[in-house]
């Protein structure tokens, strides 16, 4: 009888309501669904219409296991009333139970929750979206969005940093993400989580250049922020192993080993720096520092003099190298090697007086008169040929006569 009455008057709200109760009592789900749709379609009362659409959505889920059509009904509800608690909870439940619909749910709820200003719930929804994403680029975008909400809306820089560190696992080469993580670490005055993440990422990546970059970032943080020299040394050492341009990394290790007074490691780094450095003046200074270590710390005269000779070859104008070589000429056993390097320096800088003084010191070390005579003759020849100083040359010959007047070279 009710259906006959309805057929004659399809807009009869009272009849539709009675039929709804009947269909529910008899568990006639198909008929009930059509009934609710008809009621929603003709309802002019907004609250009643939203209630009906929620019922339709609930019925789709409970009776037909049709979450797709249920979501459409809840979407219609939220379009009219974004704060409808029933629809929000129902949509959330669908997302929790159906991973394949989380992206759809997120697209539905995120603008709604943003409008409501419910940012904690928005973070939860974005996390759901993240759990359904497999593409690295999509995940990075979601994580950066989460970080933005956490920092700007929830005023939680630590949580924001956590999201960005998670994003680094997806995109460790992103300078922008690294910059944001470092900024947030500085804001909360805690770089340890970032350092731990860098160490983990660097150990897991097979791209040598990227590995080097990550270890370098870790070294900088360890050195400048954590003040952990041991961690910085380890990181820079790993970075050097994986790069073709180690100059800056070696320079950092140089400073750390110098501060730690680890002379053995410092020698290794200085030698490596000298090998890869292109600037002759810098190379000369590196060899000079090597010479100082070998002479003063390790007391290895042979190695020290070799380093000084290398320094002189690369930069004859280096005052420290010249001064150290000149001081070593006071030691008789070191004189010959020092004099050889100094001769090169004096010739390049055209210091004739220094050459003369060096020759005179060589003469003073000569053990026999005949050797001194020979050396004075060579000095006189030099003064006459190169300095055109015949008077000085004659004076040297006169001194040679005092050494041995009978020497046939003087007659």
NUPA-748412 format. One record per residue (C-alpha): z, y, x; residue in one letter. Coordinates in steps of 0.1 Angstrom, whole numbers, padded with zeros to 4 digits, always signed. Example, Ala and Ser with C-alpha at 12.3 -4.5 7.8 and 13.67 -1.06 7.14 Angstrom:
+0078-0045+0123A
+0071-0011+0137S
***
This chain:
+0000+0000+0000X
+0009+0025+0028X
-0024+0018+0046X
-0044+0023+0013X
-0026+0056+0008X
-0034+0066+0044X
-0070+0057+0040X
-0072+0081+0011X
-0054+0108+0031X
-0056+0104+0068X
-0036+0135+0075X
-0005+0123+0056X
+0022+0128+0082X
+0049+0111+0061X
+0028+0080+0056X
+0020+0079+0093X
+0057+0080+0101X
+0065+0052+0077X
+0037+0031+0092X
+0050+0037+0127X
+0084+0023+0117X
+0067-0007+0101X
+0045-0014+0131X
+0075-0012+0154X
+0096-0035+0132X
+0068-0061+0131X
+0058-0057+0168X
+0023-0048+0159X
+0015-0030+0192X
-0022-0024+0187X
-0017-0008+0152X
+0013+0011+0165X
-0008+0026+0194X
-0035+0038+0170X
-0009+0052+0147X
+0008+0072+0175X
-0026+0085+0186X
-0034+0097+0151X
+0000+0114+0147X
-0004+0132+0181X
-0039+0143+0172X
-0029+0160+0139X
+0005+0173+0150X
+0008+0210+0149X
+0044+0210+0163X
+0044+0212+0201X
+0077+0194+0206X
+0067+0166+0182X
+0033+0162+0198X
+0048+0159+0233X
+0073+0133+0220X
+0044+0113+0205X
+0024+0114+0237X
+0055+0102+0256X
+0058+0073+0231X
+0021+0065+0236X
+0026+0064+0274X
+0057+0043+0271X
+0039+0019+0248X
+0010+0016+0272X
+0034+0005+0300X
+0057-0017+0280X
+0033-0035+0257X
+0000-0034+0275X
+0010-0030+0312X
-0016-0002+0313X
-0002+0024+0337X
-0036+0041+0341X
-0038+0052+0304X
+0000+0058+0304X
-0005+0083+0332X
-0031+0102+0313X
-0007+0106+0284X
+0021+0118+0306X
-0004+0142+0323X
-0011+0157+0289X
+0026+0162+0283X
+0032+0178+0317X
+0002+0201+0312X
+0020+0216+0282X
+0056+0213+0295X
+0059+0208+0333X
+0096+0203+0329X
+0095+0174+0305X
+0122+0151+0319X
+0110+0120+0301X
+0074+0123+0314X
+0086+0132+0349X
+0108+0101+0351X
+0082+0078+0336X
+0055+0090+0361X
+0079+0085+0390X
+0088+0050+0378X
+0050+0041+0377X
+0046+0054+0413X
+0076+0034+0425X
+0064+0002+0409X
+0026+0006+0416X
+0016+0014+0452X
-0020+0016+0443X
-0013+0045+0419X
+0009+0066+0442X
-0019+0089+0453X
-0028+0096+0416X
+0009+0102+0408X
+0013+0125+0437X
-0017+0145+0427X
-0002+0149+0392X
+0034+0156+0402X
+0031+0178+0433X
+0017+0210+0415X
+0042+0204+0387X
+0072+0202+0410X
+0060+0232+0431X
+0058+0252+0399X
+0093+0241+0389X
+0106+0249+0424X
+0121+0214+0427X
+0113+0210+0464X
+0136+0181+0471X
+0118+0161+0445X
+0085+0174+0458X
+0094+0160+0493X
+0101+0126+0477X
+0067+0126+0459X
+0049+0136+0491X
+0067+0107+0509X
+0053+0084+0482X
+0019+0098+0488X
+0023+0092+0525X
+0033+0056+0519X
+0000+0050+0502X
-0021+0066+0529X
-0038+0047+0557X
-0062+0072+0572X
-0046+0090+0602X
-0061+0124+0592X
-0047+0121+0557X
-0013+0111+0569X
-0012+0140+0594X
-0020+0165+0566X
+0007+0151+0544X
+0033+0151+0572X
+0025+0187+0581X
+0028+0196+0544X
+0062+0179+0543X
+0073+0198+0574X
+0062+0231+0558X
+0082+0224+0526X
+0112+0213+0546X
+0112+0244+0568X
+0102+0271+0544X
+0116+0259+0511X
+0145+0237+0520X
+0155+0257+0551X
+0158+0224+0570X
+0142+0227+0604X
+0156+0194+0617X
+0139+0175+0588X
+0107+0195+0594X
+0108+0185+0631X
+0112+0149+0621X
+0081+0150+0599X
+0061+0167+0627X
+0073+0141+0653X
+0061+0114+0629X
+0027+0133+0627X
+0025+0132+0665X
+0024+0094+0663X
-0008+0098+0643X
-0023+0126+0663X
-0006+0128+0698X
-0034+0150+0712X
-0028+0179+0687X
-0016+0210+0706X
-0008+0227+0673X
+0017+0199+0663X
+0032+0199+0698X
+0037+0237+0696X
+0054+0235+0662X
+0077+0207+0673X
+0087+0226+0704X
+0093+0257+0683X
+0116+0238+0659X
+0134+0222+0688X
+0141+0256+0702X
+0152+0268+0667X
+0178+0240+0664X
+0185+0240+0701X
+0178+0203+0705X
+0149+0189+0724X
+0161+0153+0728X
+0143+0138+0698X
+0110+0154+0710X
+0116+0140+0745X
+0123+0105+0732X
+0091+0107+0711X
+0070+0118+0740X
+0083+0090+0762X
+0076+0064+0735X
+0041+0077+0727X
+0031+0080+0763X
+0042+0044+0770X
+0021+0031+0740X
-0011+0050+0746X
-0040+0036+0766X
-0060+0068+0771X
-0051+0078+0807X
-0057+0115+0803X
-0037+0117+0771X
-0010+0097+0787X
-0009+0121+0816X
-0007+0151+0792X
+0022+0135+0772X
+0042+0127+0804X
+0036+0162+0816X
+0050+0177+0784X
+0080+0154+0788X
+0085+0165+0824X
+0084+0202+0814X
+0110+0196+0786X
+0132+0175+0809X
+0131+0201+0836X
+0132+0233+0817X
+0151+0224+0785X
+0172+0194+0792X
+0179+0202+0828X
+0174+0165+0836X
+0158+0163+0870X
+0157+0125+0871X
+0139+0124+0838X
+0115+0152+0849X
+0107+0134+0882X
+0100+0101+0864X
+0078+0118+0838X
+0058+0139+0864X
+0054+0108+0885X
+0038+0089+0856X
+0016+0119+0848X
+0003+0120+0884X
-0008+0084+0882X
-0030+0090+0852X
-0049+0122+0860X
-0077+0133+0883X
-0062+0168+0887X
-0026+0163+0899X
-0021+0197+0917X
+0002+0213+0892X
+0022+0181+0886X
+0026+0176+0924X
+0038+0211+0927X
+0064+0205+0900X
+0075+0173+0919X
+0076+0193+0951X
+0101+0217+0935X
+0123+0190+0921X
+0124+0169+0953X
+0131+0201+0973X
+0161+0209+0950X
+0173+0173+0952X
+0169+0172+0990X
+0151+0139+0987X
+0132+0144+1019X
+0114+0110+1019X
+0099+0116+0985X
+0092+0152+0994X
+0072+0142+1024X
+0051+0119+1002X
+0044+0147+0977X
+0035+0172+1004X
+0011+0148+1019X
-0005+0141+0986X
-0007+0179+0978X
-0024+0185+1012X
-0050+0158+1003X
-0060+0173+0970X
-0056+0210+0977X
-0088+0230+0982X
-0074+0263+0996X
-0071+0261+1034X
-0042+0286+1035X
-0022+0265+1010X
-0031+0233+1029X
-0019+0249+1062X
+0014+0259+1046X
+0019+0224+1033X
+0013+0209+1067X
+0037+0235+1081X
+0064+0223+1057X
+0057+0187+1066X
+0061+0196+1103X
+0094+0213+1096X
+0107+0182+1078X
+0095+0158+1105X
+0109+0180+1134X
+0141+0192+1119X
+0151+0164+1094X
+0135+0132+1108X
+0134+0144+1144X
+0100+0130+1148X
+0083+0152+1174X
+0050+0134+1175X
+0045+0135+1137X
+0058+0171+1136X
+0033+0183+1162X
+0005+0165+1145X
+0013+0183+1113X
+0015+0217+1131X
-0019+0210+1146X
-0034+0202+1112X
-0019+0235+1099X
-0034+0255+1127X
-0068+0239+1121X
-0067+0250+1084X
-0053+0285+1090X
-0052+0298+1125X
-0038+0331+1112X
-0006+0315+1098X
+0022+0333+1116X
+0048+0306+1109X
+0027+0279+1124X
+0020+0300+1155X
+0056+0310+1159X
+0068+0273+1156X
+0043+0261+1181X
+0052+0289+1206X
+0089+0280+1203X
+0081+0243+1210X
+0063+0252+1243X
+0098+0258+1257X
+0102+0220+1257X
+0082+0206+1287X
+0075+0172+1271X
+0059+0189+1240X
+0040+0216+1259X
+0006+0200+1264X
+0001+0192+1227X
+0015+0225+1215X
-0007+0244+1241X
-0038+0226+1228X
-0032+0238+1192X
-0022+0273+1204X
-0054+0276+1224X
-0074+0271+1192X
-0053+0297+1174X
-0055+0323+1202X
-0093+0319+1205X
-0098+0324+1168X
-0076+0354+1166X
-0089+0367+1200X
-0055+0372+1215X
-0063+0372+1252X
-0028+0383+1263X
-0013+0353+1245X
-0038+0330+1261X
-0029+0344+1295X
+0008+0340+1288X
+0002+0304+1277X
-0017+0296+1309X
+0011+0311+1330X
+0037+0289+1312X
+0015+0259+1319X
+0014+0269+1356X
+0052+0272+1356X
+0054+0235+1344X
+0030+0222+1371X
+0050+0200+1395X
+0030+0204+1426X
+0015+0233+1445X
-0020+0220+1443X
-0018+0217+1406X
-0005+0252+1403X
-0033+0265+1425X
-0059+0247+1403X
-0044+0262+1372X
-0043+0297+1387X
-0080+0294+1397X
-0088+0285+1361X
-0068+0314+1348X
-0085+0338+1372X
-0119+0325+1361X
-0109+0331+1325X
-0097+0367+1332X
-0129+0375+1350X
-0154+0359+1327X
-0138+0366+1293X
-0117+0397+1299X
-0137+0413+1327X
-0104+0420+1343X
-0112+0415+1380X
-0080+0432+1391X
-0059+0408+1371X
-0080+0379+1384X
-0075+0390+1420X
-0037+0392+1414X
-0037+0356+1401X
-0056+0344+1432X
-0031+0361+1454X
-0003+0342+1437X
-0022+0310+1443X
-0023+0318+1480X
+0015+0320+1479X
+0016+0285+1464X
-0007+0270+1491X
-0026+0291+1515X
-0044+0261+1529X
-0058+0249+1496X
-0096+0245+1501X
-0103+0259+1467X
-0090+0293+1478X
-0109+0295+1511X
***
